[in-house]
């Protein structure tokens, strides 16, 4: 009778404790999964990257018809950042006429691409002229040679100052930012690893 009483009284509470512990554990795992999916830094960073991608896309579309530029001149050195023809360009020049100035400009793109191609062709011709001038140095006087050389080099510097120092296409910014924002906002986190707690039942 003592053994039967022990089984009837002790085992049911132990089984109830196991079920309660498993229920609490499952609830904790579910809450942890929801919290990890809506992790604050991940969601906020995904929204920021998505907004940046939208901003660069808007600039990309606008640059196909309009040139937006920011210029800064300091002590004769000119710096110009332009959004034009599907890319962002940086132009550097040491031929600025004014001492110090800065500002923002917007103008229609017009025939900008044809102009850049024409300038690049003229630069090649001037470089060829300088090479020919070096070979013809013996048939010229020193003053004539220096005058022709200085004129060609000055024209070359002026033309090179109108071409971009570097250019970054908009697509190289929009595509990675879009992919990153999609991954941050839509991807599911890895499932949390849990260890099952064991309940010892005394016999």
Secondary structure, 3 states (H helix, E strand, C coil): CHHHHHHHHHHHHHHHHHHHHHHHHHHHHHHHHHHHHCCHHHHHHHHHHHHHHHHHHHHHHHHCCEEEEEEEEECCEEEEEEEECCEEEEEEECCCCCCEEEEEEEEECCCHHHHHHHHHHHHHHHHHHHHHHHHCHHHCCHHHHHHHHHHHHHHHHHHHHHCCCEEEECHHHHHHHHHHHHHHHHCCCCCCCCCCCCCCCCC
